Amino acid sequence: MAASADRRDGAGRRDGAERRHRYGSPSMKRPPLRRLWQYAETHRGHVFRAALWSILNKTFDIAPPILIGMAVDVVVNREGSFLSRYGLETPRSQLVLLSALSFVIYAFESLFEYLQGLAWRNLAQNIQHQIRLDAYAHMQHLEMAYFEEQSTGNLMAILNDDVNQLERFLDTGANEVLQVSTTVLLIGGMFFVLAPSIAWVAFLPIPVIVWGSFRFQRRLEPRYAAVRERAGAIGGLLANNLGGMATIKAFTAEAREESRVESESERYRTANHRAITLSAAFSPLIRMAILVGFTATLLWGGILALEGSLAVGAYSVMVFLTQRLLWPLTRLGQTFDLYQRAMASTNRILDVLDTPAEIVSGDGVLDRGQVKGRIEFQDVGFAYRTGFPVLCDIDLDLAPGATTAFVGSTGSGKTTLIKLLMRFYDVSSGSIIMDGHDIRSLELPHLRRAMAVVGQDVFLFHGTVWDNIAYGKPDANHEEIRHASEVAEAHRFIMELPEGYDTIVGERGQKLSGGQRQRLSIARAVLVDPPILILDEATSSVDNETEAAIQRSLARLIVDRSTIVIAHRLSTIRHADTIHVIEEGRVVESGTHEQLVDRDGSYAALWRVQTGEAVD
């Protein structure tokens, strides 16, 4: 069987070690910004518009210092000013023109500031919305093995915290980077036009800043990746603890769990501290480099102006523009910090989107109304991990319209059969046939809509009783909901609830008893009227009276449909058409209740234990 478990079927199943490697980090081969750019292909037009508004906003923002320099030139040189060359002879007319230009320039600067802010924020919201939906939708198509290897808290952190981190960068950081780049290019050009002899002084810090930025990026990237991992870990711990609060209280483990949260939070704080320690040093170092450039320009340009080789107006422009050039770079540290956090989050989000689904839907269409419910397990073998088989050489033929039961000890593989039938997992070898179709050839929605499961662990969503019953058929009317509830013997207790069918059941149905949740689960199955009904320990966790009521409901529900029952209480399946006994992944006995009792094998031994006839 170990050899057969290694074989791959059409869906391409891998063992746990291979999945962990693949789910690990496909991002390592491509920079996160490139991955994000490829993902945002449909938004590129919006990106270009937002970038254009940012560039125009910064262009008009740089213009006022030039006008100030011209005004100084007018005041100092009067009729010999720069503007006098263009027909404006009086200083008054020149100042009027400069005032008018200032008004127009500030108006355009304000307009483009509004447009760029609107564009970037809308872009951030649109990408945030799309990437969250895409990541969630993709998660829903991943196989159950993926969720067994990922903590709920970590996945929640990806869908919420990481997506929000990316949104924050797109909201402000991208615009900041563009505006700094525009500033360097435009002011650099002006410097070399006005005074090429001292332009190099103003740009002296730029290479240091660029080199430092790349240096910091390489060192910060793994630190912020660690921060996001620790955020996912603490999210997972908190999600588990909040979901298991009753157990924590029952075992008076509050202090222990508080200590665990404290330890995990300390790891998160330490990871953040390592990142902050490095990123906080970035801005002061940049400021020191900027100070060198600014003071050098102030001193060298002033000397040239005193000597008469540089016009006073040009000197004024250079001093103002040096500030416009260098001081925005002091915000580069914050922008860079935001960028690194966003790229760490981007990698985590896109890693999810790049994870291929193991369970691949077929393209065969199954007409639900024509499903007979004949199910064949043909030489089925399965292993959750290679080398550790759970099912071995299962050959079964489940007759349509009949009730087939599976019994056996815990861990024998009974529930695994159901998971394979619903394609939560794919077989490692062999095949499962439904009405003549290999289930791997069918579209997953068509396959799963042919079945309904009533399990031991009932999951109810936070919402009303009505919403939970109608979950499989949202458009059900009042008569259908009431009929399903009556068949499940749930209508009476529902009407006794404070708001009847509009009563909120709480998260996972915690406001209801186990028997009430179970009956709502049965009502949910009744409503969808499935051709194939699966009952997985449906009455194992309720009292005898509730069990009797549920058994009456199930007796009505299984009429004229194929039913698969998994049970530990043999009394609940003694009237099944066929009973299969599974031990250690193999079918060891099959027959009716009477046949198996007469055979005096494994089933008979279980029966004697449960009826009190067994003797130690």
VOGU-3710 file (C-alpha; in Angstrom, 3 decimals, decimal comma):
1> maasadrrdg> 0,000/0,000/0,000  2,914/2,346/0,707  3,821/2,152/-2,940  0,280/2,863/-4,053  0,107/5,836/-1,709  3,046/7,351/-3,544  1,238/7,226/-6,857  -0,437/10,352/-8,091  -3,964/10,448/-9,521  -5,299/12,972/-12,059
11> agrrdgaerr> -5,610/15,685/-9,427  -1,921/15,518/-8,610  -1,835/14,996/-4,849  1,395/15,523/-2,906  2,338/14,439/0,577  2,575/16,799/3,555  6,286/17,557/3,251  5,959/18,565/-0,391  2,953/20,751/0,395  4,768/22,537/3,194
21> hrygspsmkr> 7,659/23,276/0,841  5,334/24,577/-1,858  3,163/26,573/0,524  6,312/28,031/2,045  7,553/30,949/-0,071  7,239/31,116/-3,862  7,975/34,829/-3,432  11,718/34,298/-3,009  12,381/34,188/-6,737  10,626/37,464/-7,636
31> pplrrlwqya> 10,746/40,906/-5,999  7,442/41,722/-4,282  6,973/45,012/-6,149  7,227/43,202/-9,483  4,757/40,593/-8,275  2,347/43,339/-7,221  2,731/45,129/-10,569  1,918/41,911/-12,424  -1,070/41,274/-10,186  -2,434/44,832/-10,637
41> ethrghvfra> -2,476/44,605/-14,442  -6,106/45,717/-14,696  -5,356/48,792/-12,553  -2,384/50,050/-14,534  -4,359/52,800/-16,284  -5,431/54,072/-12,883  -1,803/53,879/-11,690  -0,584/55,954/-14,644  -3,257/58,621/-14,052  -2,447/58,825/-10,360
51> alwsilnktf> 1,275/59,056/-11,198  0,607/61,858/-13,701  -1,348/63,867/-11,114  1,478/63,359/-8,601  4,113/64,558/-11,050  2,074/67,616/-12,067  1,344/68,415/-8,431  5,041/68,359/-7,584  5,937/70,308/-10,741  3,650/73,189/-9,776
61> diappiligm> 4,790/72,880/-6,163  8,405/73,507/-7,209  7,530/76,614/-9,271  6,917/79,161/-6,406  10,619/79,301/-5,322  11,468/80,243/-8,911  8,919/83,063/-8,753  10,379/84,200/-5,430  13,824/84,301/-7,004  12,445/86,378/-9,886
71> avdvvvnreg> 10,781/88,748/-7,411  14,098/89,196/-5,582  15,729/89,841/-8,949  13,121/92,514/-9,745  13,578/94,255/-6,391  17,383/94,198/-6,649  17,908/94,943/-10,346  14,662/96,816/-11,125  14,671/97,792/-14,839  17,651/95,462/-15,422
81> sflsryglet> 15,886/92,370/-14,121  15,527/89,127/-15,973  11,888/89,792/-16,867  12,720/93,139/-18,480  14,147/91,191/-21,415  10,595/90,115/-22,305  9,065/93,599/-22,709  8,072/94,276/-19,092  10,120/97,420/-18,432  8,725/98,648/-15,099
91> prsqlvllsa> 9,309/96,721/-11,867  5,650/97,225/-10,931  4,387/95,419/-14,077  6,885/92,642/-13,438  5,643/92,149/-9,877  2,014/92,171/-11,084  2,858/89,429/-13,561  4,674/87,396/-10,900  1,705/87,761/-8,545  -0,713/86,583/-11,249
101> lsfviyafes> 1,535/83,648/-12,096  1,767/82,742/-8,403  -2,019/82,652/-8,143  -2,357/80,436/-11,230  0,459/78,111/-10,158  -0,894/77,671/-6,634  -4,360/77,024/-8,065  -3,030/74,286/-10,344  -0,891/72,870/-7,527  -3,999/72,642/-5,336
111> lfeylqglaw> -6,041/71,083/-8,143  -3,466/68,378/-8,838  -2,981/67,757/-5,117  -6,704/67,014/-4,911  -6,603/64,812/-8,018  -3,545/62,838/-6,921  -4,924/62,322/-3,413  -8,241/61,153/-4,819  -6,589/58,896/-7,395  -4,138/57,192/-5,026
121> rnlaqniqhq> -6,687/56,657/-2,289  -9,235/55,194/-4,669  -6,543/53,008/-6,207  -5,523/51,806/-2,749  -9,119/50,958/-1,889  -9,744/49,214/-5,211  -6,626/47,040/-4,992  -7,275/46,336/-1,319  -10,809/45,224/-2,152  -9,761/43,094/-5,110
131> irldayahmq> -6,759/41,403/-3,522  -8,705/40,533/-0,373  -11,539/39,021/-2,397  -9,133/37,192/-4,705  -7,155/35,792/-1,779  -10,302/34,676/0,034  -11,845/33,178/-3,095  -8,611/31,323/-3,835  -8,456/30,012/-0,273  -11,916/28,546/-0,710
141> hlemayfeeq> -10,669/26,520/-3,671  -7,664/25,091/-1,844  -7,883/21,574/-0,474  -8,550/20,839/3,186  -4,921/19,797/3,669  -3,886/23,429/3,215  -6,095/24,573/6,086  -4,863/21,754/8,296  -1,318/23,057/7,855  -2,157/26,766/8,333
151> stgnlmailn> -3,469/28,393/11,470  -6,743/30,280/11,218  -5,155/33,291/12,875  -2,361/33,426/10,304  -4,833/33,292/7,425  -6,912/35,992/9,118  -3,789/38,144/9,442  -3,132/37,770/5,711  -6,689/38,643/4,701  -6,943/41,562/7,109
161> ddvnqlerfl> -3,677/42,990/8,499  -1,496/42,312/5,459  -4,074/43,637/3,022  -4,472/46,785/5,148  -0,698/47,223/5,272  -0,566/47,192/1,470  -3,445/49,675/1,339  -1,575/52,096/3,614  1,450/52,120/1,322  -0,617/52,657/-1,829
171> dtganevlqv> -2,565/55,402/-0,078  0,449/57,590/0,718  3,779/55,864/0,152  3,635/55,420/-3,615  2,788/59,101/-4,099  5,659/60,097/-1,804  8,180/58,072/-3,804  6,985/59,596/-7,076  7,088/63,125/-5,767  10,608/62,752/-4,367
181> sttvlliggm> 11,781/61,343/-7,718  10,124/64,208/-9,586  11,710/66,722/-7,242  15,210/65,352/-7,797  14,859/65,337/-11,596  13,269/68,784/-11,996  15,396/70,621/-9,479  18,517/68,898/-10,733  17,778/70,176/-14,214  17,194/73,720/-12,932
191> ffvlapsiaw> 20,409/73,704/-10,928  22,506/72,784/-13,907  20,799/75,527/-15,961  21,155/78,262/-13,293  24,585/77,481/-11,861  26,280/74,349/-13,143  29,415/75,225/-11,177  27,712/74,604/-7,805  24,962/72,153/-8,811  27,165/69,246/-7,828
201> vaflpipviv> 27,361/70,596/-4,260  23,595/70,377/-3,779  23,551/66,847/-5,175  26,463/65,693/-3,079  24,223/63,807/-0,560  22,107/62,035/-3,207  24,504/59,103/-3,895  24,895/58,575/-0,152  21,124/58,564/0,294  20,557/56,148/-2,607
211> wgsfrfqrrl> 23,309/53,817/-1,400  21,970/53,954/2,144  18,431/53,254/0,944  19,400/50,063/-0,860  21,589/49,026/2,052  18,757/49,527/4,512  16,313/47,739/2,196  18,396/44,580/2,105  18,752/44,560/5,869  15,157/45,516/6,657
221> epryaavrer> 13,417/43,062/4,324  13,991/39,897/6,403  13,190/41,772/9,600  9,787/42,880/8,362  9,116/39,403/6,984  9,742/38,128/10,523  7,345/40,756/11,897  4,564/39,581/9,609  5,211/35,938/10,525  5,031/36,750/14,221
231> agaiggllan> 1,837/38,737/13,611  0,323/35,645/11,999  1,467/33,467/14,903  -0,057/35,653/17,590  -3,212/35,966/15,502  -3,450/32,182/15,367  -2,980/31,830/19,125  -5,612/34,463/19,894  -8,101/32,913/17,458  -7,624/29,484/19,049
241> nlggmatika> -7,947/30,814/22,582  -11,034/32,887/21,883  -12,662/29,899/20,177  -11,722/27,611/23,074  -12,603/29,953/25,928  -14,993/27,448/27,490  -12,231/24,825/27,639  -9,777/27,333/29,090  -12,237/28,205/31,834  -13,211/24,585/32,457
251> ftaeareesr> -9,596/23,607/33,116  -8,789/26,888/34,944  -6,014/27,489/32,436  -6,436/31,270/32,283  -3,032/32,009/33,814  -1,277/29,521/31,544  -2,922/30,891/28,420  -2,203/34,448/29,500  1,439/33,428/29,817  1,405/31,898/26,323
261> veseseryrt> -0,111/35,061/24,847  2,449/37,136/26,729  5,293/35,014/25,307  3,977/35,211/21,758  3,320/38,933/22,064  6,866/39,370/23,364  8,209/37,566/20,273  6,155/39,903/18,094  7,422/42,926/20,034  11,008/41,706/19,736
271> anhraitlsa> 10,673/41,212/15,967  9,212/44,704/15,655  11,932/46,119/17,878  14,642/44,677/15,625  12,993/46,252/12,585  12,332/49,584/14,280  15,875/49,853/15,629  17,236/49,710/12,105  14,537/51,749/10,354  14,650/54,519/12,994
281> afsplirmai> 18,321/55,114/12,182  17,524/55,790/8,540  16,037/59,296/8,841  18,757/60,777/11,102  21,484/59,529/8,768  19,680/61,063/5,793  19,283/64,352/7,669  23,010/64,510/8,288  23,728/63,921/4,602  21,140/66,571/3,680
291> lvgftatllw> 22,691/69,051/6,082  26,014/68,718/4,288  24,422/69,448/0,900  22,344/72,375/2,141  25,121/74,162/4,055  27,571/73,637/1,196  25,123/75,179/-1,278  24,358/78,047/1,114  28,049/78,808/1,638  29,460/78,236/-1,847
301> ggilalegsl> 26,550/79,921/-3,633  26,731/82,890/-1,247  30,436/83,364/-1,952  29,768/83,320/-5,697  26,939/85,849/-5,269  29,203/88,156/-3,255  31,843/87,916/-5,956  29,264/88,823/-8,606  29,602/85,597/-10,570  26,119/84,440/-9,481
311> avgaysvmvf> 23,021/86,660/-9,661  21,291/87,363/-6,366  17,979/86,136/-7,796  19,574/82,902/-8,982  21,179/82,452/-5,555  17,779/82,925/-3,896  16,235/80,336/-6,207  19,005/77,856/-5,448  18,659/78,264/-1,682  14,900/77,728/-1,825
321> ltqrllwplt> 15,177/74,857/-4,285  17,866/73,176/-2,206  15,369/73,027/0,627  12,705/71,694/-1,730  15,196/69,125/-3,001  16,699/67,871/0,214  14,204/68,287/3,035  11,534/66,020/1,471  14,179/63,312/1,615  13,884/63,369/5,403
331> rlgqtfdlyq> 10,465/61,710/4,980  12,047/59,017/2,887  12,755/57,008/6,044  9,059/56,827/6,935  8,135/56,077/3,345  10,805/53,429/3,145  9,570/51,879/6,387  6,024/51,809/5,016  7,280/50,300/1,772  9,143/47,470/3,490
341> ramastnril> 6,165/46,586/5,658  3,902/46,637/2,600  6,239/44,445/0,547  6,484/41,879/3,355  2,676/41,800/3,439  2,473/41,655/-0,363  4,640/38,554/-0,406  2,381/36,827/2,113  -0,796/37,705/0,209  0,561/36,725/-3,194
351> dvldtpaeiv> 2,040/33,528/-1,772  -1,545/32,491/-1,055  -2,676/33,452/-4,559  0,278/31,578/-6,072  -0,527/28,388/-4,173  -2,055/26,000/-6,728  -5,126/24,009/-5,763  -4,444/20,300/-5,353  -8,080/19,343/-5,882  -8,772/20,247/-9,504
361> sgdgvldrgq> -12,389/20,385/-10,605  -13,414/18,283/-13,568  -15,686/19,571/-16,297  -18,378/16,904/-16,198  -21,908/18,039/-15,433  -24,033/15,986/-13,057  -27,774/16,567/-13,262  -28,802/16,635/-9,615  -32,333/15,589/-10,451  -31,065/12,456/-12,223
371> vkgriefqdv> -28,655/11,288/-9,514  -29,438/7,705/-8,489  -26,803/7,483/-5,787  -24,853/4,413/-6,840  -21,357/4,762/-5,392  -18,451/2,439/-6,093  -15,084/2,429/-4,351  -12,721/0,652/-6,711  -9,429/-0,483/-5,154  -9,225/2,791/-3,204
381> gfayrtgfpv> -6,088/3,560/-1,235  -5,349/6,746/0,614  -2,654/8,243/2,842  -2,599/11,704/4,400  1,172/11,330/4,446  3,170/9,109/2,158  4,095/5,877/3,852  1,265/6,047/6,417  -1,764/4,510/4,686  -5,197/5,200/6,127
391> lcdidldlap> -7,259/3,181/3,624  -6,079/0,063/1,794  -7,673/-1,668/-1,207  -11,264/-0,578/-0,503  -13,711/-2,238/-2,924  -17,341/-1,382/-2,207  -20,563/-1,048/-4,183  -23,184/1,106/-2,448  -26,609/0,422/-3,911  -28,770/3,398/-4,940
401> gattafvgst> -31,637/4,239/-2,615  -30,220/2,032/0,134  -28,871/2,826/3,587  -25,247/1,816/3,983  -23,535/1,994/7,363  -19,874/2,024/8,322  -18,723/1,016/11,783  -15,351/0,463/13,344  -12,989/1,755/15,969  -11,830/5,358/16,111
411> gsgkttlikl> -9,193/6,056/13,471  -10,137/3,102/11,301  -10,843/5,331/8,273  -14,636/5,682/8,261  -14,790/9,481/8,049  -11,931/9,493/5,547  -14,200/7,626/3,121  -16,648/10,532/3,292  -13,899/13,110/2,789  -12,771/11,240/-0,318
421> lmrfydvssg> -16,336/10,970/-1,624  -16,811/14,736/-1,283  -13,325/15,332/-2,735  -12,025/17,178/0,285  -9,069/14,939/-0,530  -8,305/12,823/-3,588  -7,573/9,127/-3,495  -3,931/8,081/-3,583  -4,829/5,095/-5,734  -7,941/3,602/-7,278
431> siimdghdir> -11,095/5,560/-8,044  -14,544/6,467/-6,747  -17,436/6,152/-9,195  -20,818/7,863/-8,824  -23,553/6,775/-11,227  -20,905/5,686/-13,715  -18,785/8,851/-13,427  -15,346/9,035/-11,879  -15,914/11,820/-9,359  -12,630/13,474/-10,439
441> slelphlrra> -14,187/14,099/-13,840  -17,127/16,055/-12,372  -17,357/19,738/-11,591  -16,933/20,079/-7,837  -20,142/22,110/-7,295  -22,162/19,483/-9,187  -20,600/16,684/-7,160  -21,097/18,291/-3,759  -24,613/19,561/-4,440  -25,652/15,951/-4,868
451> mavvgqdvfl> -24,832/15,349/-1,193  -25,682/16,773/2,200  -23,843/16,021/5,420  -25,208/15,909/8,941  -22,175/15,539/11,157  -21,292/15,207/14,795  -19,579/18,606/14,906  -22,310/20,932/13,674  -21,105/24,288/12,408  -23,604/27,121/12,603
461> fhgtvwdnia> -22,779/30,595/11,342  -23,297/33,721/13,405  -26,723/34,805/12,248  -30,364/33,882/12,655  -31,930/30,456/12,881  -33,522/31,173/9,500  -30,186/32,005/7,879  -28,606/28,776/9,107  -31,444/26,538/7,952  -31,544/28,265/4,564
471> ygkpdanhee> -27,755/28,178/4,122  -27,870/25,553/1,371  -30,914/27,169/-0,287  -30,870/30,934/0,360  -33,985/31,589/-1,720  -36,184/29,185/0,274  -39,612/30,523/1,201  -41,362/30,418/4,573  -43,281/27,220/3,854  -40,105/25,369/2,838
481> irhasevaea> -38,217/26,514/5,925  -41,067/25,545/8,231  -41,507/22,146/6,554  -37,798/21,384/6,908  -37,915/22,397/10,566  -40,934/20,217/11,250  -39,351/17,192/9,596  -36,266/17,775/11,770  -38,519/18,205/14,856  -36,978/21,649/15,317
491> hrfimelpeg> -39,991/23,908/14,743  -41,294/23,613/18,298  -38,101/24,649/20,074  -37,469/27,373/17,459  -40,814/28,984/18,247  -39,891/28,962/21,939  -36,748/31,015/21,255  -36,943/34,776/22,047  -37,201/35,849/18,396  -38,306/32,578/16,829
501> ydtivgergq> -36,673/32,054/13,455  -35,044/35,508/13,755  -33,123/34,548/16,893  -29,357/35,061/16,632  -27,646/31,738/17,353  -24,231/33,223/18,204  -20,847/32,262/16,828  -20,840/28,545/15,972  -24,354/28,371/17,434  -23,103/28,741/21,011
511> klsggqrqrl> -26,464/30,052/22,233  -28,107/26,711/21,419  -27,763/23,288/22,993  -26,029/20,445/21,183  -29,332/18,778/20,355  -30,804/22,019/19,032  -27,785/22,618/16,809  -28,039/19,061/15,547  -31,703/19,467/14,619  -30,969/22,707/12,768
521> siaravlvdp> -28,302/20,802/10,855  -30,869/18,171/9,923  -33,345/20,859/8,870  -30,626/22,358/6,667  -30,157/18,964/4,994  -33,916/18,423/4,621  -34,267/21,768/2,875  -31,742/21,001/0,117  -33,360/17,561/-0,406  -30,118/15,806/-1,461
531> pilildeats> -30,053/12,613/-3,552  -27,302/11,354/-1,234  -27,434/11,885/2,516  -24,387/11,415/4,729  -24,806/11,005/8,482  -21,490/11,147/10,322  -22,042/10,353/13,999  -25,152/12,530/13,834  -26,462/11,491/17,284  -23,309/10,672/19,214
541> svdneteaai> -23,210/13,798/21,364  -26,846/14,173/22,471  -28,947/12,715/25,253  -31,266/9,737/24,790  -34,445/11,798/24,448  -32,876/14,102/21,882  -31,400/11,110/20,096  -34,823/9,533/19,823  -36,219/12,742/18,316  -33,304/12,997/15,889
551> qrslarlivd> -33,677/9,350/14,914  -37,335/9,957/14,089  -36,287/12,897/11,927  -33,626/10,866/10,166  -36,018/7,991/9,576  -38,225/10,342/7,579  -35,263/11,919/5,847  -33,637/8,744/4,481  -36,719/7,514/2,676  -36,113/7,046/-1,088
561> rstiviahrl> -32,554/8,351/-1,050  -29,073/6,864/-0,843  -27,856/7,224/2,706  -24,403/6,675/4,183  -24,240/6,382/7,957  -21,157/6,409/10,156  -21,894/5,417/13,723  -20,377/4,142/16,931  -23,758/3,370/18,473  -24,726/0,226/16,645
571> stirhadtih> -28,346/0,575/17,745  -28,670/3,506/15,347  -27,718/1,479/12,266  -29,109/-1,997/12,981  -31,797/-1,500/10,316  -29,340/-0,431/7,595  -29,498/-2,387/4,341  -25,774/-3,087/4,489  -23,217/-2,635/7,254  -19,484/-2,549/6,564
581> vieegrvves> -16,986/-3,027/9,391  -13,691/-1,188/8,860  -10,552/-1,909/10,838  -7,135/-0,411/10,158  -8,234/0,934/6,793  -9,687/-2,310/5,455  -13,215/-3,705/5,150  -13,189/-6,796/7,334  -16,908/-7,639/7,374  -20,044/-6,783/5,416
591> gtheqlvdrd> -23,694/-7,756/5,734  -26,932/-6,955/7,526  -27,115/-6,606/11,279  -28,491/-10,124/11,716  -25,911/-11,646/9,373  -23,027/-9,972/11,143  -24,252/-10,924/14,609  -24,631/-14,565/13,495  -21,135/-14,482/11,976  -19,717/-13,849/15,457
601> gsyaalwrvq> -16,873/-11,649/14,222  -15,766/-8,101/14,935  -19,265/-6,647/14,596  -20,765/-9,241/16,924  -18,113/-8,447/19,522  -18,936/-4,719/19,289  -22,633/-5,507/19,573  -22,149/-7,573/22,722  -20,092/-4,782/24,320  -22,756/-2,173/23,607
611> tgeavd> -25,658/-4,356/24,748  -23,874/-5,403/27,938  -23,561/-9,045/26,940  -19,756/-9,042/26,801  -17,958/-10,710/29,714  -14,485/-9,600/30,802
//
